[in-house]
Amino acid sequence: MRKLMIAVGGSLVLAAPLANADILGVGANVSYWDSDFSGEVVNKGSAVDIENDLNMDSDSNANFTAYFEHPVPLLPNVRVNYISISQSGSGQVGLEEFDGILPGADVKSDLDLDQLDATFYYEVLDNWVNLDLGLTARKFDGELVVRDTAVGGRVSTTTVDAVVPMGYLAARFDLPFTGVSVGADGNFVSYSGDSLHDVNVYGQFEIAMLQLRAGYREMAIDYEDDDDKLDVELSGPFASVGFTF
């Protein structure tokens, strides 16, 4: 029987027998995530708190996922996920200056974070217990613009841009003959002082080709790009609707 070997960060190795889909499978879903926002952004050694200083604390974000599964041996299945996060806030810089903006200055801020995942995975189990293992390439772009509202005030821009490999794990447990299931999936990586994780747990109801899902998602990014650093966490409930073919 074939074996799948996955190494994450050069230290974790998983081995499990592969299970192929019996037929072609295609699916897609759209979800809305009501996330609380916390953490800090660092620019050339100066930091600003995005929740307490910039007053960015919650928002609703749209997320799109599509996947393709097939019965061809050895070739992985493919999953694509995209999320765009945009938040704005009005607040004050804290007790220390931020990238030339003086302490206590009134500021307006805009944060944009786009993520595109390409995941290649294998079905390890495919019955009432479903288990997928794989690897994800995550492309994310983050930009924080902070504007001093005073006339002629300074504008600070912090950018983070990276492609990061991550481990992928998904598990789902189906209650036979009910259309009801519970599950969790996530991406993880930690290396060279940077770490990212993105995890969600959910309950799902499926009827015919329709999938309805609700759950809780947590995403954390701790990544340094030259002199700029993004250390943020988003978490909160989500709901999605999807179709399978």
N, C-alpha and C positions, 0 to 999 in steps of 0.2 A: 504493500500500500504506500502511496506517495506520502511524503512528509513535508510540512511547511516549516521553514526556519526563519524567524524574524529576530533581528538584533536591533535594539533601541539604545542609542547612546553608547554602543560598544560594550554594554555590560549585561543587558537582559536578553536572554535567548529563550524563545518559546517554540515548542515542537508539538504538532498535532496533525492527525490525518485530515486530508482535504476531502471536502464533499462538493460536488459540482451541482449546479442547478440542472433540473431535468429538462427544462424548456427555457426559451428566451424570456427574460423579464425586464420590463422597463417601468419606471415609476418617477413621479415628481411630486413635490409638495411645496407649499408656501406657508410660512409661519410668521406670527407677530410676537415679538418678545418685549415685555415690559420690564426693562432692566434698571436697577439702581447702579450708580456709577461712583467709584471711589478710587483714590490713589493720587499719584503725583507725576509731574513731568519735569525733567531736568534739562536745562539748556546751559552748556558751558559751566557746569558746577553749581548753578543757582536753580532752586526748585520752587515749584508752585503746587499747592494742593488743589486739585480740580473740583473737589466737593466743597471744602470749607472756604477757600479763597475765591475760586471762580464761580461758585454756585452752580455747578453742573452735577445734579444728583439723580436724575431719572429721565427716561425717554422710552419711546416705543420704536422698535426697529424691525424692518422686514428682512426675511431670510428665505433664500430659494435653494432647494436641493433637488437633484436629479440623479438617477442611477441606472446602470445597465448591467444585467447579469446574463450569463450564457453557459452552455454545457460543454464548452471546449476545454479539454484538460490542460493544466499548467498555466493557461492564460488567466490573469486576474480579472475580476470584475472591476467596474469603474464607477466611482461616485464623485459628483461635482457639487460643491456648496459655495454659495456667495452670500455675503452679508455686507451691508453698508450702514454705518453708524454715523449720524450727524447730530451734534449737540451744540447748544449755545448757552451762554450764561453771562450775567452781570454781577460783578463782585469787587473785591478789593485785594490787592497784593498784601501778603502778610507782613511779618516783622522784618523780613529781609527782602532786599531788592530781587527782582527776577529779570535777568537779561537786560539790565539797564533801566527797567521800570522801578521807580522808587517805592519804598515801603509805604503802605497805606494808600497808594494811588487807586483811584476808581478805574476799573477796566471792563471792557467787553471782550468776550472770547468766543471763538468757534473751534470746535474739534471735529475732524473728519477722520474716520477709520474705515478702510475698505479691506475685506479679506476674501480671497479666492482660494478654495481648496480643490486639489485633484487627489483623490484617494484610490489606491489600487489594493484590492483586498481579495481574500479567499474565504469561502464558506467552509468552516471547520465542522459545524453541525447544522443540519437542515431538517428538523422535524418539529416537534412541539417545543424543543429547546433549540434556539438558533444562536450560533456563535460565529462572528466574523473577525478576522485578524488581517491587518495590512499596514501599509505605510502611506502617509499623506505628505504632499508638498504644499505648504501654505505660503501664499504670496500676500503680504499685508503692507499697506501704506497708511501711515498716520501723520496728520499735520495738526498742530495746535497754533492758532494765531491769537495773540493777546494784544489788545489795543488800549493804550492809555487814553482815556476820554478827554484829558485836558487838551486845549488848543495846541497843536504842534507836538502832541505827545508821541512817545516812542511806540513803534509796532514791533513785537517780537514774534518770530516764526520758528517753531520747532518741528523737525521732520524726522520720521523713522521709516525706513524702506528696507524690506528684507524678504528673502525666500527661505523658509525654514522647514527642514524635514521633521516629521513627527510620527510617532507610533499611533496606530488606530485600532480600537477595540470596540465591538458592538455585541450586545447580548440581548435576546428577547425570549420571553416565556409565554407561550400561547395556551390559553384555556380551551381545550378541545370543544368544538361544536358551539362555541359562544361568540366568536368574532372578537373576543376581548383578549388583550395581551398587556404585559408590562415589560419594560425594558430600559436599557441605558446604553449610551455610546459616548465615546470621548476620544480626544487626541491629546498626546502628552509628549513633552520633550524637556530635557534639562541638560545643559552643557555650557562650559566656559563662563559660568556666572549668569547665563541667561536661562530663563525657564518660561514655558507656556503650557497651559492646560485649558481645555475646553470640554466640558462634561455636561450631559443632560440626562435626566431620568424622566420617564413618562408612563402614562397609561394610554392605551390605544383601543379604538373600536373600529372594526372593519366590516363592511357589508358590500358585497359584490366588488366593484372596483374602487369604492370610496374608502378612504382612511381618515379618521378623525383622531387627533392626538392632542393631549394636554400634559404639561409637565413643568419642570424647573430646570433652568440652565445657568451654569456658572462658567465664566471665561476670565482668565487671568493672563496678563502679558507683562513680563519683566524682561525688557530687551534694551540693550544699549547699542546705539549706532553712532560711532565716533564720539562727539561731545554731547550728543542728544540721547536722552533715555526716556522710555515710556514704561511706567510701573503702575498699571491700572487693573481694576477688577470690575467686571459687570456681572450682575446676577439678578434673577427674577423669574417669574412664571412666563410660560409661552403657550400658545395654542396654534395648531396647524391643521390644514386640510390638504389631502393629497389624493392622487389617483395612481393605480397600478394597472398594467396591461400585460 
